[in-house]
Amino acid sequence: MDIEQAYEAMINDIFWDGKAVGVCLSLPIITEINDVLSDMSEDERNAMKLHYGLTGEKPLSSLLVAGVLGTKKPNAEEILVRARKHFIERLIYERNFDVELFMMSRQELLNAAYEAKLQLRRANLKIDDLKKELAREKQLNAKIKHDEEMQKAGAPYNIALADIGLKSHTLDCLRRHGWKYIFDVADKTERDFAFIYRFGEASLADLRACLEPYGIKISR
């Protein structure tokens, strides 16, 4: 009996009274089982491994298990009963393991894993969309607050850029960027203007010259 068959036989015995139910054990499931076994006492762990052949050797009867453990058959049987109980408690109740996974075919197991991965991806996409929406809302609220503050400040901040003598190219660049009033550009730096398409040094110089009469300077 190979190791995988030994694990299958143990699961069939513990959960379905020895009936063959088409147990399908993937590496993660075997790892989970081994973790549970490692949590048991040494006698319980050894009894389970010997009795079900998890060592790679032929499965041993309770009498032979008793001989290896250096105890009597009733004691070995009691250890096995206790070990099975602990196995179920720790696998199912403490780790919330879904026993139905044991009954799934390998393809069904792969399909379930793919569906879980797909659902996780959808959830992550929804979270990403929500983060983007919150960021846009935050940016919009900040702009609204900024606009309100500048409008309250009055002249010259509420003067339209079209009315301060800008060259058509400079004005078009600023309008495309959504800036239409002096309060839109009053607190900006040279770095802010560097991100505007086709807004170069000449346009920046034009803007500086037109803002100067209003006492507004663009910081570096």
C-alpha positions as CSV (number, residue, x, y, z in Angstrom):
1,M,0.0,0.0,0.0
2,D,1.4,3.4,-1.0
3,I,1.2,6.5,1.2
4,E,-1.8,8.0,-0.7
5,Q,-3.8,4.8,-0.5
6,A,-3.0,4.7,3.2
7,Y,-4.4,8.2,3.7
8,E,-7.5,7.3,1.7
9,A,-8.0,4.2,3.8
10,M,-7.7,6.2,7.0
11,I,-10.2,8.8,5.9
12,N,-12.7,6.1,4.7
13,D,-12.4,4.3,8.1
14,I,-12.7,7.4,10.2
15,F,-15.5,9.2,8.4
16,W,-17.4,6.5,6.4
17,D,-16.8,3.3,8.5
18,G,-14.4,1.8,5.9
19,K,-16.7,2.4,2.9
20,A,-14.8,3.4,-0.3
21,V,-16.3,6.8,-1.3
22,G,-13.8,7.8,-4.0
23,V,-11.6,9.9,-1.7
24,C,-9.5,12.4,-3.5
25,L,-6.5,13.7,-1.6
26,S,-4.6,16.6,-2.9
27,L,-1.2,17.7,-1.5
28,P,-2.8,20.6,0.5
29,I,-5.3,18.1,2.1
30,I,-2.5,15.7,3.0
31,T,-0.6,18.6,4.5
32,E,-3.6,19.5,6.6
33,I,-4.0,16.0,7.8
34,N,-0.3,15.8,8.8
35,D,-0.7,19.1,10.7
36,V,-3.5,17.6,12.6
37,L,-1.5,14.4,13.3
38,S,1.5,16.5,14.5
39,D,-0.8,18.2,17.1
40,M,-1.6,14.8,18.7
41,S,0.3,13.2,21.6
42,E,3.2,11.0,20.5
43,D,1.3,7.8,21.3
44,E,-1.8,8.9,19.4
45,R,0.3,10.0,16.4
46,N,2.3,6.8,16.3
47,A,-0.7,4.6,16.8
48,M,-2.5,6.3,13.8
49,K,0.5,6.0,11.5
50,L,1.2,2.4,12.4
51,H,-2.4,1.3,12.2
52,Y,-3.1,3.0,8.9
53,G,0.3,2.4,7.2
54,L,1.1,6.1,7.0
55,T,4.8,5.2,7.5
56,G,4.9,3.5,4.2
57,E,4.8,0.1,5.8
58,K,2.0,-2.4,5.9
59,P,-0.9,-1.3,8.2
60,L,-0.7,-3.0,11.7
61,S,-3.5,-4.4,13.7
62,S,-4.2,-3.0,17.2
63,L,-2.4,-6.0,18.7
64,L,0.8,-5.3,16.7
65,V,0.4,-1.6,17.4
66,A,0.4,-2.5,21.1
67,G,3.6,-4.4,20.7
68,V,5.4,-1.5,19.0
69,L,4.1,1.0,21.6
70,G,5.1,-1.4,24.4
71,T,1.6,-1.7,25.9
72,K,-1.3,-4.1,25.9
73,K,-3.9,-4.5,23.1
74,P,-6.8,-2.8,25.1
75,N,-4.6,0.1,25.8
76,A,-3.6,0.4,22.1
77,E,-7.3,0.2,21.1
78,E,-8.1,2.9,23.6
79,I,-5.3,5.1,22.2
80,L,-6.7,4.6,18.6
81,V,-10.2,5.5,19.7
82,R,-9.0,8.6,21.4
83,A,-6.8,9.4,18.4
84,R,-9.7,9.1,15.9
85,K,-11.8,11.4,18.1
86,H,-9.1,14.0,18.4
87,F,-8.5,13.7,14.7
88,I,-12.1,14.6,13.9
89,E,-12.3,17.3,16.5
90,R,-9.1,19.1,15.3
91,L,-9.7,18.7,11.6
92,I,-13.4,19.5,11.5
93,Y,-14.2,21.7,14.5
94,E,-11.0,23.5,15.2
95,R,-9.8,24.0,11.6
96,N,-13.3,24.2,10.0
97,F,-12.2,21.7,7.4
98,D,-14.9,20.7,4.8
99,V,-15.0,16.9,4.8
100,E,-17.0,16.9,1.5
101,L,-13.7,17.8,-0.2
102,F,-12.6,14.2,0.4
103,M,-15.5,13.0,-1.7
104,M,-14.8,15.2,-4.7
105,S,-13.2,13.9,-7.9
106,R,-9.9,15.4,-8.8
107,Q,-11.5,17.4,-11.6
108,E,-14.3,18.7,-9.3
109,L,-11.5,19.7,-6.8
110,L,-9.8,21.7,-9.6
111,N,-13.0,23.3,-10.6
112,A,-13.8,24.3,-7.1
113,A,-10.3,25.8,-6.7
114,Y,-10.7,27.7,-9.9
115,E,-14.1,29.0,-8.9
116,A,-12.7,30.1,-5.5
117,K,-9.8,31.9,-7.3
118,L,-12.2,33.5,-9.7
119,Q,-14.5,34.8,-6.9
120,L,-11.4,36.2,-5.1
121,R,-10.3,38.0,-8.3
122,R,-13.8,39.5,-8.7
123,A,-13.8,40.6,-5.1
124,N,-10.4,42.2,-5.5
125,L,-11.6,44.0,-8.7
126,K,-14.6,45.4,-6.8
127,I,-12.2,46.6,-4.0
128,D,-10.0,48.3,-6.6
129,D,-12.9,50.0,-8.2
130,L,-14.1,51.2,-4.8
131,K,-10.7,52.6,-4.0
132,K,-10.6,54.4,-7.4
133,E,-14.1,55.8,-6.8
134,L,-13.1,57.0,-3.3
135,A,-10.0,58.6,-4.7
136,R,-11.9,60.4,-7.4
137,E,-14.5,61.6,-4.9
138,K,-11.8,62.8,-2.5
139,Q,-10.1,64.7,-5.4
140,L,-13.4,66.2,-6.5
141,N,-14.3,67.3,-2.9
142,A,-10.8,68.9,-2.6
143,K,-11.3,70.8,-5.8
144,I,-14.8,72.0,-4.8
145,K,-13.4,73.2,-1.5
146,H,-10.5,74.9,-3.2
147,D,-12.8,76.6,-5.7
148,E,-15.2,77.8,-2.9
149,E,-12.3,79.2,-0.9
150,M,-10.9,81.1,-3.9
151,Q,-14.3,82.4,-5.0
152,K,-14.9,83.7,-1.4
153,A,-11.6,85.5,-1.7
154,G,-13.1,87.7,-4.4
155,A,-11.1,89.7,-6.9
156,P,-8.7,89.1,-8.5
157,Y,-9.2,85.3,-7.9
158,N,-12.6,85.1,-9.5
159,I,-11.5,86.8,-12.7
160,A,-11.7,84.6,-15.8
161,L,-8.3,83.7,-17.4
162,A,-9.8,84.8,-20.8
163,D,-9.9,88.3,-19.4
164,I,-6.3,88.8,-18.4
165,G,-4.7,89.0,-21.8
166,L,-3.3,85.5,-22.3
167,K,-2.2,84.3,-25.7
168,S,-4.7,82.0,-27.4
169,H,-2.4,79.0,-27.1
170,T,-1.7,79.5,-23.4
171,L,-5.4,80.0,-22.7
172,D,-6.4,76.9,-24.7
173,C,-3.9,74.7,-22.8
174,L,-5.3,75.9,-19.5
175,R,-8.9,75.5,-20.5
176,R,-8.3,71.9,-21.7
177,H,-6.8,71.2,-18.3
178,G,-10.0,72.5,-16.7
179,W,-8.6,75.8,-15.4
180,K,-10.7,78.8,-16.3
181,Y,-10.2,81.3,-13.5
182,I,-7.3,83.0,-11.7
183,F,-8.1,81.0,-8.6
184,D,-7.4,77.8,-10.6
185,V,-3.8,78.7,-11.1
186,A,-3.0,81.1,-8.2
187,D,-1.7,78.4,-5.9
188,K,0.0,76.2,-8.5
189,T,3.8,75.7,-9.0
190,E,5.9,75.3,-12.0
191,R,5.7,71.5,-11.5
192,D,1.9,71.6,-11.8
193,F,2.1,73.3,-15.2
194,A,4.8,70.9,-16.4
195,F,2.0,68.2,-16.7
196,I,-0.2,70.2,-19.0
197,Y,0.0,69.1,-22.6
198,R,1.9,71.5,-24.9
199,F,2.3,74.0,-22.1
200,G,6.0,74.9,-22.4
201,E,8.3,77.7,-21.2
202,A,6.7,80.3,-23.5
203,S,3.3,79.6,-22.1
204,L,4.5,79.7,-18.6
205,A,6.2,83.1,-19.2
206,D,3.0,84.4,-20.8
207,L,1.0,83.3,-17.7
208,R,3.5,84.9,-15.3
209,A,3.4,88.2,-17.2
210,C,-0.4,88.3,-17.2
211,L,-0.7,87.4,-13.5
212,E,1.9,89.9,-12.4
213,P,-0.5,93.0,-12.5
214,Y,-2.7,91.1,-10.0
215,G,0.2,90.5,-7.6
216,I,0.1,86.7,-8.2
217,K,3.4,84.9,-8.7
218,I,3.9,81.2,-9.7
219,S,6.3,79.6,-7.3
220,R,9.1,77.3,-8.4
